[in-house]
Amino acid sequence: ANLSEFHFARMFRASFGAAPHEWVMQQRMARAQTLLRTTTLALATIAERCGFASPSHFSRRFALQLGAPPSRYRLAWQHG
C-alpha cells in the first residue's frame, strides 16, 4: 500500500478510534495495568517491558492517564 503518513494516520484512526501513537500508548498502559495487578515485578521492570525509556517517564504517563501513580494503583488492587 502506497500511503502517505497523513492518509495512513487517517485510516488508522478510522479503524481503531485513535491516532497510531495514542493507540500504542493505550496498549502500553493496558499491559502495565495487567502487570501491576498480576505480578510483583518492580516498577522499573514493568516500565521496560512496556516500552518506556525510564521508570520516571512511565510513572508520569501512568499517573497522567489513570489518575494515580503505578505504586498506588497496585496497592489499590492488592487491598481490593
C-alpha positions as CSV (number, residue, x, y, z in Angstrom):
1,A,0.0,0.0,0.0
2,N,1.4,3.3,-1.1
3,L,0.0,5.6,1.6
4,S,1.3,8.9,2.8
5,E,1.8,9.3,6.6
6,F,-1.3,11.5,6.7
7,H,-3.5,9.0,4.9
8,F,-2.2,6.1,7.0
9,A,-2.9,8.0,10.2
10,R,-6.4,8.9,9.0
11,M,-7.2,5.3,8.1
12,F,-5.7,4.0,11.3
13,R,-7.9,6.5,13.3
14,A,-11.0,5.4,11.4
15,S,-10.3,1.8,12.2
16,F,-9.0,2.0,15.8
17,G,-10.5,5.2,17.1
18,A,-7.2,6.8,17.9
19,A,-4.1,8.1,16.2
20,P,-1.3,5.5,15.9
21,H,0.8,7.0,18.8
22,E,-2.3,7.2,21.0
23,W,-3.2,3.6,20.3
24,V,0.3,2.4,21.1
25,M,0.2,4.3,24.4
26,Q,-3.2,2.8,25.2
27,Q,-1.7,-0.7,24.6
28,R,1.3,0.0,26.8
29,M,-0.9,1.3,29.6
30,A,-3.2,-1.8,29.4
31,R,-0.2,-4.1,29.6
32,A,1.2,-2.1,32.5
33,Q,-2.1,-2.4,34.4
34,T,-2.1,-6.1,33.8
35,L,1.4,-6.5,35.1
36,L,0.7,-4.3,38.1
37,R,-2.3,-6.4,39.0
38,T,-0.9,-9.8,38.3
39,T,2.8,-9.7,39.2
40,T,5.2,-8.5,41.8
41,L,7.6,-7.2,39.2
42,A,9.5,-4.0,40.1
43,L,8.1,-0.8,38.5
44,A,11.4,-0.4,36.6
45,T,10.9,-3.9,35.1
46,I,7.3,-3.1,34.1
47,A,8.4,0.2,32.6
48,E,11.0,-1.6,30.5
49,R,8.6,-4.4,29.4
50,C,6.0,-1.8,28.4
51,G,8.5,0.2,26.2
52,F,9.2,3.2,28.4
53,A,12.7,4.7,28.4
54,S,12.7,5.2,32.2
55,P,10.7,4.3,35.2
56,S,10.1,8.0,35.9
57,H,8.6,8.6,32.5
58,F,6.4,5.5,32.9
59,S,5.2,6.8,36.3
60,R,4.4,10.2,35.0
61,R,2.5,8.9,31.9
62,F,0.7,6.3,34.0
63,A,-0.5,8.9,36.6
64,L,-1.5,11.3,33.8
65,Q,-3.6,8.8,32.0
66,L,-5.0,6.8,35.0
67,G,-5.1,9.4,37.8
68,A,-2.8,7.6,40.2
69,P,0.9,6.6,40.1
70,P,1.6,2.9,39.4
71,S,2.5,2.1,43.0
72,R,-0.8,3.4,44.3
73,Y,-2.7,1.6,41.5
74,R,-1.0,-1.7,42.5
75,L,-1.8,-1.1,46.2
76,A,-5.5,-0.4,45.4
77,W,-5.7,-3.7,43.6
78,Q,-3.9,-5.6,46.4
79,H,-6.2,-4.3,49.0
80,G,-9.4,-4.7,47.0
